[in-house]
Amino acid sequence: MTTILHLIGPGGAGKTTVGPYLARRLGWAFVDLDQHFMSREGNIDAIIEASGYLGYARRNLDVYREVRSALASPTVLALSSGFLTYPEGVEEGYPTLRCAIETDALTSLLLPAFELEACVEAIVRRQLSRPYLRGDSASEERRIRERFPKFMAMPCPFPQRRCAGRRRVAD
């Protein structure tokens, strides 16, 4: 089994910025799941529009499994922003996969802040600065407000708590 450091967090948290840097420092490969998805499946917004969010999520899980099975060396893998917040019933094996990623000692949650309002402000600003996204302020704010509690509930330690080597990273 290949060693994988999963980077998780909302869009705009810094996964694709930190990931390549971290991979270079470790001498590992870097993989961005969204880039693999788009090269295989096409535009994410178009897939969601055509197949619905659950259809996109199922396809993204398939792409993840393909990417993971093809890894031949230690890799820093940036997951899609909602990857660990899909509904439990998106597919039968998803809860087990999500639990394995969440509890892996090499999984790191990236957030720009651990306080909701500061996180929302930073994420919305970053997401709206991306010309390839069709989002608007209201939808980006709604998305991060919905996902923030899910990210904070993941079994990663807060800065003042320690848990089996897990950590949260804020910039």
HELIX and SHEET records of a PDB file:
HELIX    1   1 LYS A   15  LEU A   26  1                                  12    
HELIX    2   2 LEU A   33  GLU A   41  1                                   9    
HELIX    3   3 ILE A   44  ALA A   70  1                                  27    
HELIX    4   4 PHE A   83  THR A   85  5                                   3    
HELIX    5   5 GLU A   88  VAL A   90  5                                   3    
HELIX    6   6 TYR A   94  THR A  103  1                                  10    
HELIX    7   7 LEU A  116  LEU A  128  1                                  13    
HELIX    8   8 SER A  137  ALA A  153  1                                  17    
SHEET    1   A 5 ALA A  29  ASP A  32  0                                        
SHEET    2   A 5 THR A  75  ALA A  78  1                                        
SHEET    3   A 5 ILE A   4  ILE A   8  1                                        
SHEET    4   A 5 SER A 108  LEU A 111  1                                        
SHEET    5   A 5 ARG A 167  ALA A 170  1                                        
END                                                                             
